[in-house]
Amino acid sequence: MLDLRKPAGYFFLLLGLILSVTGLAFDFRAPLLERNLNLEFGIFSLLFGGVFLWLARRA
């Protein structure tokens, strides 16, 4: 059976890496929030992808 957790985990790791690098390299801030959302969502995506890969390894 195909386990979609592994490719989804790699996808979110890649997305998180791209967003985190973009957030660190260019300090774009959301006008209303004054927060670096690229960096925050990048870190969240890295953690989310890591959890998916961890769950795929356990199965």
PDB file of N, H, CA, C and O in Angstrom:
ATOM      1  N   MET A   1       0.837  -1.172   0.000  1.00  0.00           N
ATOM      2  CA  MET A   1       0.000   0.000   0.000  1.00  0.00           C
ATOM      3  C   MET A   1       0.892   1.248   0.000  1.00  0.00           C
ATOM      4  O   MET A   1       1.937   1.274   0.649  1.00  0.00           O
ATOM      5  N   LEU A   2       0.472   2.257  -0.721  1.00  0.00           N
ATOM      6  H   LEU A   2      -0.377   2.235  -1.248  1.00  0.00           H
ATOM      7  CA  LEU A   2       1.236   3.491  -0.846  1.00  0.00           C
ATOM      8  C   LEU A   2       1.044   4.359   0.396  1.00  0.00           C
ATOM      9  O   LEU A   2      -0.083   4.677   0.775  1.00  0.00           O
ATOM     10  N   ASP A   3       2.139   4.729   1.012  1.00  0.00           N
ATOM     11  H   ASP A   3       3.054   4.471   0.704  1.00  0.00           H
ATOM     12  CA  ASP A   3       2.091   5.592   2.188  1.00  0.00           C
ATOM     13  C   ASP A   3       2.397   7.016   1.744  1.00  0.00           C
ATOM     14  O   ASP A   3       3.514   7.309   1.318  1.00  0.00           O
ATOM     15  N   LEU A   4       1.419   7.891   1.841  1.00  0.00           N
ATOM     16  H   LEU A   4       0.512   7.652   2.187  1.00  0.00           H
ATOM     17  CA  LEU A   4       1.588   9.263   1.366  1.00  0.00           C
ATOM     18  C   LEU A   4       2.273  10.168   2.383  1.00  0.00           C
ATOM     19  O   LEU A   4       2.540  11.335   2.093  1.00  0.00           O
ATOM     20  N   ARG A   5       2.557   9.647   3.557  1.00  0.00           N
ATOM     21  H   ARG A   5       2.341   8.700   3.792  1.00  0.00           H
ATOM     22  CA  ARG A   5       3.207  10.490   4.559  1.00  0.00           C
ATOM     23  C   ARG A   5       4.638  10.843   4.172  1.00  0.00           C
ATOM     24  O   ARG A   5       5.108  11.942   4.466  1.00  0.00           O
ATOM     25  N   LYS A   6       5.327   9.922   3.518  1.00  0.00           N
ATOM     26  H   LYS A   6       4.945   9.030   3.279  1.00  0.00           H
ATOM     27  CA  LYS A   6       6.724  10.178   3.150  1.00  0.00           C
ATOM     28  C   LYS A   6       6.841  11.272   2.080  1.00  0.00           C
ATOM     29  O   LYS A   6       7.583  12.230   2.300  1.00  0.00           O
ATOM     30  N   PRO A   7       6.145  11.182   0.925  1.00  0.00           N
ATOM     31  CA  PRO A   7       6.263  12.276  -0.045  1.00  0.00           C
ATOM     32  C   PRO A   7       5.704  13.598   0.477  1.00  0.00           C
ATOM     33  O   PRO A   7       6.232  14.663   0.159  1.00  0.00           O
ATOM     34  N   ALA A   8       4.633  13.534   1.282  1.00  0.00           N
ATOM     35  H   ALA A   8       4.204  12.668   1.541  1.00  0.00           H
ATOM     36  CA  ALA A   8       4.091  14.769   1.859  1.00  0.00           C
ATOM     37  C   ALA A   8       5.098  15.379   2.830  1.00  0.00           C
ATOM     38  O   ALA A   8       5.256  16.599   2.876  1.00  0.00           O
ATOM     39  N   GLY A   9       5.776  14.540   3.600  1.00  0.00           N
ATOM     40  H   GLY A   9       5.649  13.549   3.563  1.00  0.00           H
ATOM     41  CA  GLY A   9       6.792  15.040   4.522  1.00  0.00           C
ATOM     42  C   GLY A   9       7.942  15.714   3.796  1.00  0.00           C
ATOM     43  O   GLY A   9       8.402  16.781   4.204  1.00  0.00           O
ATOM     44  N   TYR A  10       8.413  15.086   2.706  1.00  0.00           N
ATOM     45  H   TYR A  10       8.039  14.220   2.374  1.00  0.00           H
ATOM     46  CA  TYR A  10       9.480  15.711   1.917  1.00  0.00           C
ATOM     47  C   TYR A  10       9.012  17.010   1.272  1.00  0.00           C
ATOM     48  O   TYR A  10       9.775  17.973   1.187  1.00  0.00           O
ATOM     49  N   PHE A  11       7.756  17.040   0.817  1.00  0.00           N
ATOM     50  H   PHE A  11       7.137  16.258   0.885  1.00  0.00           H
ATOM     51  CA  PHE A  11       7.218  18.261   0.216  1.00  0.00           C
ATOM     52  C   PHE A  11       7.204  19.399   1.235  1.00  0.00           C
ATOM     53  O   PHE A  11       7.637  20.510   0.930  1.00  0.00           O
ATOM     54  N   PHE A  12       6.706  19.127   2.445  1.00  0.00           N
ATOM     55  H   PHE A  12       6.354  18.224   2.693  1.00  0.00           H
ATOM     56  CA  PHE A  12       6.643  20.182   3.455  1.00  0.00           C
ATOM     57  C   PHE A  12       8.030  20.570   3.952  1.00  0.00           C
ATOM     58  O   PHE A  12       8.254  21.728   4.305  1.00  0.00           O
ATOM     59  N   LEU A  13       8.965  19.624   3.986  1.00  0.00           N
ATOM     60  H   LEU A  13       8.783  18.683   3.699  1.00  0.00           H
ATOM     61  CA  LEU A  13      10.339  19.988   4.339  1.00  0.00           C
ATOM     62  C   LEU A  13      10.941  20.929   3.300  1.00  0.00           C
ATOM     63  O   LEU A  13      11.588  21.917   3.647  1.00  0.00           O
ATOM     64  N   LEU A  14      10.724  20.616   2.025  1.00  0.00           N
ATOM     65  H   LEU A  14      10.199  19.813   1.743  1.00  0.00           H
ATOM     66  CA  LEU A  14      11.240  21.473   0.961  1.00  0.00           C
ATOM     67  C   LEU A  14      10.578  22.847   0.993  1.00  0.00           C
ATOM     68  O   LEU A  14      11.252  23.869   0.868  1.00  0.00           O
ATOM     69  N   LEU A  15       9.263  22.866   1.159  1.00  0.00           N
ATOM     70  H   LEU A  15       8.716  22.035   1.260  1.00  0.00           H
ATOM     71  CA  LEU A  15       8.538  24.135   1.244  1.00  0.00           C
ATOM     72  C   LEU A  15       9.015  24.948   2.443  1.00  0.00           C
ATOM     73  O   LEU A  15       9.227  26.155   2.332  1.00  0.00           O
ATOM     74  N   GLY A  16       9.182  24.293   3.577  1.00  0.00           N
ATOM     75  H   GLY A  16       9.010  23.312   3.667  1.00  0.00           H
ATOM     76  CA  GLY A  16       9.655  24.985   4.770  1.00  0.00           C
ATOM     77  C   GLY A  16      11.059  25.525   4.614  1.00  0.00           C
ATOM     78  O   GLY A  16      11.368  26.613   5.099  1.00  0.00           O
ATOM     79  N   LEU A  17      11.914  24.769   3.937  1.00  0.00           N
ATOM     80  H   LEU A  17      11.662  23.885   3.543  1.00  0.00           H
ATOM     81  CA  LEU A  17      13.277  25.232   3.695  1.00  0.00           C
ATOM     82  C   LEU A  17      13.279  26.474   2.808  1.00  0.00           C
ATOM     83  O   LEU A  17      13.985  27.443   3.087  1.00  0.00           O
ATOM     84  N   ILE A  18      12.485  26.442   1.738  1.00  0.00           N
ATOM     85  H   ILE A  18      11.911  25.655   1.511  1.00  0.00           H
ATOM     86  CA  ILE A  18      12.408  27.590   0.828  1.00  0.00           C
ATOM     87  C   ILE A  18      11.861  28.813   1.557  1.00  0.00           C
ATOM     88  O   ILE A  18      12.416  29.905   1.439  1.00  0.00           O
ATOM     89  N   LEU A  19      10.775  28.636   2.310  1.00  0.00           N
ATOM     90  H   LEU A  19      10.324  27.748   2.406  1.00  0.00           H
ATOM     91  CA  LEU A  19      10.181  29.769   3.021  1.00  0.00           C
ATOM     92  C   LEU A  19      11.108  30.307   4.105  1.00  0.00           C
ATOM     93  O   LEU A  19      11.192  31.520   4.300  1.00  0.00           O
ATOM     94  N   SER A  20      11.799  29.426   4.807  1.00  0.00           N
ATOM     95  H   SER A  20      11.731  28.441   4.649  1.00  0.00           H
ATOM     96  CA  SER A  20      12.703  29.878   5.867  1.00  0.00           C
ATOM     97  C   SER A  20      13.881  30.658   5.304  1.00  0.00           C
ATOM     98  O   SER A  20      14.263  31.693   5.850  1.00  0.00           O
ATOM     99  N   VAL A  21      14.456  30.165   4.218  1.00  0.00           N
ATOM    100  H   VAL A  21      14.146  29.324   3.775  1.00  0.00           H
ATOM    101  CA  VAL A  21      15.574  30.883   3.594  1.00  0.00           C
ATOM    102  C   VAL A  21      15.101  32.236   3.075  1.00  0.00           C
ATOM    103  O   VAL A  21      15.795  33.241   3.229  1.00  0.00           O
ATOM    104  N   THR A  22      13.924  32.260   2.461  1.00  0.00           N
ATOM    105  H   THR A  22      13.361  31.444   2.336  1.00  0.00           H
ATOM    106  CA  THR A  22      13.371  33.528   1.975  1.00  0.00           C
ATOM    107  C   THR A  22      13.113  34.479   3.138  1.00  0.00           C
ATOM    108  O   THR A  22      13.395  35.673   3.040  1.00  0.00           O
ATOM    109  N   GLY A  23      12.581  33.956   4.230  1.00  0.00           N
ATOM    110  H   GLY A  23      12.352  32.986   4.309  1.00  0.00           H
ATOM    111  CA  GLY A  23      12.310  34.796   5.390  1.00  0.00           C
ATOM    112  C   GLY A  23      13.567  35.337   6.040  1.00  0.00           C
ATOM    113  O   GLY A  23      13.566  36.454   6.558  1.00  0.00           O
ATOM    114  N   LEU A  24      14.645  34.558   6.020  1.00  0.00           N
ATOM    115  H   LEU A  24      14.646  33.651   5.599  1.00  0.00           H
ATOM    116  CA  LEU A  24      15.902  35.029   6.603  1.00  0.00           C
ATOM    117  C   LEU A  24      16.647  35.983   5.676  1.00  0.00           C
ATOM    118  O   LEU A  24      17.258  36.949   6.133  1.00  0.00           O
ATOM    119  N   ALA A  25      16.593  35.710   4.367  1.00  0.00           N
ATOM    120  H   ALA A  25      16.096  34.926   3.996  1.00  0.00           H
ATOM    121  CA  ALA A  25      17.356  36.518   3.415  1.00  0.00           C
ATOM    122  C   ALA A  25      16.713  37.884   3.178  1.00  0.00           C
ATOM    123  O   ALA A  25      17.403  38.901   3.107  1.00  0.00           O
ATOM    124  N   PHE A  26      15.394  37.896   3.057  1.00  0.00           N
ATOM    125  H   PHE A  26      14.833  37.070   3.115  1.00  0.00           H
ATOM    126  CA  PHE A  26      14.677  39.137   2.769  1.00  0.00           C
ATOM    127  C   PHE A  26      13.696  39.380   3.901  1.00  0.00           C
ATOM    128  O   PHE A  26      12.845  38.538   4.189  1.00  0.00           O
ATOM    129  N   ASP A  27      13.818  40.512   4.530  1.00  0.00           N
ATOM    130  H   ASP A  27      14.509  41.196   4.296  1.00  0.00           H
ATOM    131  CA  ASP A  27      12.987  40.794   5.703  1.00  0.00           C
ATOM    132  C   ASP A  27      11.669  41.438   5.277  1.00  0.00           C
ATOM    133  O   ASP A  27      11.419  42.613   5.545  1.00  0.00           O
ATOM    134  N   PHE A  28      10.831  40.642   4.609  1.00  0.00           N
ATOM    135  H   PHE A  28      11.034  39.687   4.391  1.00  0.00           H
ATOM    136  CA  PHE A  28       9.503  41.120   4.240  1.00  0.00           C
ATOM    137  C   PHE A  28       8.595  40.982   5.448  1.00  0.00           C
ATOM    138  O   PHE A  28       8.555  39.928   6.082  1.00  0.00           O
ATOM    139  N   ARG A  29       7.881  42.024   5.764  1.00  0.00           N
ATOM    140  H   ARG A  29       7.914  42.880   5.249  1.00  0.00           H
ATOM    141  CA  ARG A  29       6.961  41.983   6.899  1.00  0.00           C
ATOM    142  C   ARG A  29       5.553  42.245   6.403  1.00  0.00           C
ATOM    143  O   ARG A  29       5.332  43.078   5.524  1.00  0.00           O
ATOM    144  N   ALA A  30       4.600  41.518   6.982  1.00  0.00           N
ATOM    145  H   ALA A  30       4.779  40.841   7.696  1.00  0.00           H
ATOM    146  CA  ALA A  30       3.195  41.730   6.632  1.00  0.00           C
ATOM    147  C   ALA A  30       2.785  43.117   7.128  1.00  0.00           C
ATOM    148  O   ALA A  30       3.064  43.463   8.276  1.00  0.00           O
ATOM    149  N   PRO A  31       2.127  43.917   6.282  1.00  0.00           N
ATOM    150  CA  PRO A  31       1.826  45.299   6.666  1.00  0.00           C
ATOM    151  C   PRO A  31       0.957  45.425   7.927  1.00  0.00           C
ATOM    152  O   PRO A  31       1.196  46.305   8.754  1.00  0.00           O
ATOM    153  N   LEU A  32      -0.022  44.573   8.073  1.00  0.00           N
ATOM    154  H   LEU A  32      -0.215  43.858   7.402  1.00  0.00           H
ATOM    155  CA  LEU A  32      -0.918  44.708   9.223  1.00  0.00           C
ATOM    156  C   LEU A  32      -0.353  44.093  10.495  1.00  0.00           C
ATOM    157  O   LEU A  32      -0.653  44.561  11.594  1.00  0.00           O
ATOM    158  N   LEU A  33       0.449  43.065  10.361  1.00  0.00           N
ATOM    159  H   LEU A  33       0.693  42.685   9.469  1.00  0.00           H
ATOM    160  CA  LEU A  33       0.927  42.341  11.537  1.00  0.00           C
ATOM    161  C   LEU A  33       2.333  42.730  11.962  1.00  0.00           C
ATOM    162  O   LEU A  33       2.704  42.539  13.120  1.00  0.00           O
ATOM    163  N   GLU A  34       3.121  43.274  11.036  1.00  0.00           N
ATOM    164  H   GLU A  34       2.819  43.429  10.095  1.00  0.00           H
ATOM    165  CA  GLU A  34       4.533  43.592  11.296  1.00  0.00           C
ATOM    166  C   GLU A  34       5.294  42.354  11.769  1.00  0.00           C
ATOM    167  O   GLU A  34       6.091  42.415  12.705  1.00  0.00           O
ATOM    168  N   ARG A  35       5.029  41.226  11.097  1.00  0.00           N
ATOM    169  H   ARG A  35       4.382  41.177  10.336  1.00  0.00           H
ATOM    170  CA  ARG A  35       5.711  39.969  11.410  1.00  0.00           C
ATOM    171  C   ARG A  35       6.250  39.369  10.127  1.00  0.00           C
ATOM    172  O   ARG A  35       5.689  39.574   9.051  1.00  0.00           O
ATOM    173  N   ASN A  36       7.325  38.637  10.244  1.00  0.00           N
ATOM    174  H   ASN A  36       7.781  38.470  11.118  1.00  0.00           H
ATOM    175  CA  ASN A  36       7.926  37.963   9.099  1.00  0.00           C
ATOM    176  C   ASN A  36       7.226  36.614   8.919  1.00  0.00           C
ATOM    177  O   ASN A  36       7.648  35.603   9.483  1.00  0.00           O
ATOM    178  N   LEU A  37       6.157  36.614   8.130  1.00  0.00           N
ATOM    179  H   LEU A  37       5.815  37.435   7.673  1.00  0.00           H
ATOM    180  CA  LEU A  37       5.343  35.413   7.977  1.00  0.00           C
ATOM    181  C   LEU A  37       6.053  34.333   7.176  1.00  0.00           C
ATOM    182  O   LEU A  37       5.799  33.149   7.394  1.00  0.00           O
ATOM    183  N   ASN A  38       6.938  34.706   6.255  1.00  0.00           N
ATOM    184  H   ASN A  38       7.145  35.668   6.078  1.00  0.00           H
ATOM    185  CA  ASN A  38       7.688  33.687   5.514  1.00  0.00           C
ATOM    186  C   ASN A  38       8.516  32.835   6.466  1.00  0.00           C
ATOM    187  O   ASN A  38       8.553  31.611   6.341  1.00  0.00           O
ATOM    188  N   LEU A  39       9.167  33.472   7.398  1.00  0.00           N
ATOM    189  H   LEU A  39       9.137  34.467   7.500  1.00  0.00           H
ATOM    190  CA  LEU A  39       9.987  32.741   8.361  1.00  0.00           C
ATOM    191  C   LEU A  39       9.120  31.885   9.287  1.00  0.00           C
ATOM    192  O   LEU A  39       9.455  30.733   9.564  1.00  0.00           O
ATOM    193  N   GLU A  40       8.018  32.443   9.758  1.00  0.00           N
ATOM    194  H   GLU A  40       7.746  33.378   9.533  1.00  0.00           H
ATOM    195  CA  GLU A  40       7.157  31.694  10.681  1.00  0.00           C
ATOM    196  C   GLU A  40       6.524  30.481  10.007  1.00  0.00           C
ATOM    197  O   GLU A  40       6.531  29.386  10.571  1.00  0.00           O
ATOM    198  N   PHE A  41       5.980  30.663   8.814  1.00  0.00           N
ATOM    199  H   PHE A  41       5.974  31.551   8.356  1.00  0.00           H
ATOM    200  CA  PHE A  41       5.372  29.532   8.117  1.00  0.00           C
ATOM    201  C   PHE A  41       6.428  28.551   7.621  1.00  0.00           C
ATOM    202  O   PHE A  41       6.146  27.361   7.485  1.00  0.00           O
ATOM    203  N   GLY A  42       7.635  29.030   7.349  1.00  0.00           N
ATOM    204  H   GLY A  42       7.865  29.997   7.460  1.00  0.00           H
ATOM    205  CA  GLY A  42       8.724  28.133   6.978  1.00  0.00           C
ATOM    206  C   GLY A  42       9.100  27.205   8.117  1.00  0.00           C
ATOM    207  O   GLY A  42       9.288  26.005   7.914  1.00  0.00           O
ATOM    208  N   ILE A  43       9.210  27.757   9.311  1.00  0.00           N
ATOM    209  H   ILE A  43       9.057  28.732   9.477  1.00  0.00           H
ATOM    210  CA  ILE A  43       9.530  26.933  10.477  1.00  0.00           C
ATOM    211  C   ILE A  43       8.399  25.954  10.759  1.00  0.00           C
ATOM    212  O   ILE A  43       8.647  24.789  11.073  1.00  0.00           O
ATOM    213  N   PHE A  44       7.151  26.424  10.648  1.00  0.00           N
ATOM    214  H   PHE A  44       6.950  27.370  10.393  1.00  0.00           H
ATOM    215  CA  PHE A  44       6.001  25.537  10.860  1.00  0.00           C
ATOM    216  C   PHE A  44       5.995  24.405   9.834  1.00  0.00           C
ATOM    217  O   PHE A  44       5.726  23.256  10.184  1.00  0.00           O
ATOM    218  N   SER A  45       6.288  24.717   8.574  1.00  0.00           N
ATOM    219  H   SER A  45       6.507  25.651   8.289  1.00  0.00           H
ATOM    220  CA  SER A  45       6.298  23.684   7.533  1.00  0.00           C
ATOM    221  C   SER A  45       7.424  22.680   7.758  1.00  0.00           C
ATOM    222  O   SER A  45       7.247  21.486   7.520  1.00  0.00           O
ATOM    223  N   LEU A  46       8.581  23.159   8.216  1.00  0.00           N
ATOM    224  H   LEU A  46       8.725  24.129   8.409  1.00  0.00           H
ATOM    225  CA  LEU A  46       9.677  22.240   8.538  1.00  0.00           C
ATOM    226  C   LEU A  46       9.274  21.272   9.652  1.00  0.00           C
ATOM    227  O   LEU A  46       9.537  20.073   9.562  1.00  0.00           O
ATOM    228  N   LEU A  47       8.646  21.787  10.682  1.00  0.00           N
ATOM    229  H   LEU A  47       8.432  22.762  10.755  1.00  0.00           H
ATOM    230  CA  LEU A  47       8.201  20.925  11.780  1.00  0.00           C
ATOM    231  C   LEU A  47       7.121  19.955  11.318  1.00  0.00           C
ATOM    232  O   LEU A  47       7.143  18.778  11.677  1.00  0.00           O
ATOM    233  N   PHE A  48       6.178  20.448  10.524  1.00  0.00           N
ATOM    234  H   PHE A  48       6.160  21.404  10.233  1.00  0.00           H
ATOM    235  CA  PHE A  48       5.083  19.615  10.024  1.00  0.00           C
ATOM    236  C   PHE A  48       5.621  18.496   9.136  1.00  0.00           C
ATOM    237  O   PHE A  48       5.196  17.347   9.259  1.00  0.00           O
ATOM    238  N   GLY A  49       6.548  18.827   8.246  1.00  0.00           N
ATOM    239  H   GLY A  49       6.893  19.760   8.147  1.00  0.00           H
ATOM    240  CA  GLY A  49       7.160  17.815   7.390  1.00  0.00           C
ATOM    241  C   GLY A  49       7.971  16.812   8.187  1.00  0.00           C
ATOM    242  O   GLY A  49       7.973  15.621   7.875  1.00  0.00           O
ATOM    243  N   GLY A  50       8.664  17.289   9.222  1.00  0.00           N
ATOM    244  H   GLY A  50       8.662  18.256   9.476  1.00  0.00           H
ATOM    245  CA  GLY A  50       9.418  16.383  10.079  1.00  0.00           C
ATOM    246  C   GLY A  50       8.521  15.404  10.818  1.00  0.00           C
ATOM    247  O   GLY A  50       8.871  14.235  10.975  1.00  0.00           O
ATOM    248  N   VAL A  51       7.371  15.873  11.270  1.00  0.00           N
ATOM    249  H   VAL A  51       7.086  16.823  11.142  1.00  0.00           H
ATOM    250  CA  VAL A  51       6.418  14.981  11.939  1.00  0.00           C
ATOM    251  C   VAL A  51       5.894  13.939  10.960  1.00  0.00           C
ATOM    252  O   VAL A  51       5.768  12.767  11.314  1.00  0.00           O
ATOM    253  N   PHE A  52       5.587  14.351   9.735  1.00  0.00           N
ATOM    254  H   PHE A  52       5.690  15.304   9.447  1.00  0.00           H
ATOM    255  CA  PHE A  52       5.108  13.395   8.729  1.00  0.00           C
ATOM    256  C   PHE A  52       6.161  12.326   8.456  1.00  0.00           C
ATOM    257  O   PHE A  52       5.837  11.141   8.383  1.00  0.00           O
ATOM    258  N   LEU A  53       7.420  12.738   8.303  1.00  0.00           N
ATOM    259  H   LEU A  53       7.683  13.701   8.361  1.00  0.00           H
ATOM    260  CA  LEU A  53       8.473  11.756   8.049  1.00  0.00           C
ATOM    261  C   LEU A  53       8.689  10.847   9.252  1.00  0.00           C
ATOM    262  O   LEU A  53       8.960   9.657   9.086  1.00  0.00           O
ATOM    263  N   TRP A  54       8.573  11.383  10.441  1.00  0.00           N
ATOM    264  H   TRP A  54       8.353  12.349  10.576  1.00  0.00           H
ATOM    265  CA  TRP A  54       8.708  10.571  11.644  1.00  0.00           C
ATOM    266  C   TRP A  54       7.584   9.538  11.721  1.00  0.00           C
ATOM    267  O   TRP A  54       7.817   8.380  12.069  1.00  0.00           O
ATOM    268  N   LEU A  55       6.361   9.967  11.392  1.00  0.00           N
ATOM    269  H   LEU A  55       6.171  10.908  11.110  1.00  0.00           H
ATOM    270  CA  LEU A  55       5.232   9.033  11.390  1.00  0.00           C
ATOM    271  C   LEU A  55       5.390   7.969  10.305  1.00  0.00           C
ATOM    272  O   LEU A  55       5.010   6.815  10.505  1.00  0.00           O
ATOM    273  N   ALA A  56       5.948   8.354   9.158  1.00  0.00           N
ATOM    274  H   ALA A  56       6.256   9.291   8.995  1.00  0.00           H
ATOM    275  CA  ALA A  56       6.157   7.385   8.078  1.00  0.00           C
ATOM    276  C   ALA A  56       7.206   6.352   8.474  1.00  0.00           C
ATOM    277  O   ALA A  56       7.102   5.188   8.089  1.00  0.00           O
ATOM    278  N   ARG A  57       8.202   6.759   9.230  1.00  0.00           N
ATOM    279  H   ARG A  57       8.287   7.705   9.544  1.00  0.00           H
ATOM    280  CA  ARG A  57       9.237   5.819   9.683  1.00  0.00           C
ATOM    281  C   ARG A  57       8.712   4.842  10.716  1.00  0.00           C
ATOM    282  O   ARG A  57       9.137   3.688  10.767  1.00  0.00           O
ATOM    283  N   ARG A  58       7.782   5.311  11.541  1.00  0.00           N
ATOM    284  H   ARG A  58       7.437   6.249  11.500  1.00  0.00           H
ATOM    285  CA  ARG A  58       7.219   4.451  12.590  1.00  0.00           C
ATOM    286  C   ARG A  58       6.343   3.353  12.018  1.00  0.00           C
ATOM    287  O   ARG A  58       6.256   2.265  12.587  1.00  0.00           O
ATOM    288  N   ALA A  59       5.695   3.629  10.897  1.00  0.00           N
ATOM    289  H   ALA A  59       5.766   4.513  10.434  1.00  0.00           H
ATOM    290  CA  ALA A  59       4.736   2.665  10.328  1.00  0.00           C
ATOM    291  C   ALA A  59       5.431   1.483   9.688  1.00  0.00           C
ATOM    292  O   ALA A  59       4.769   0.586   9.166  1.00  0.00           O
TER     293      ALA A  59
END
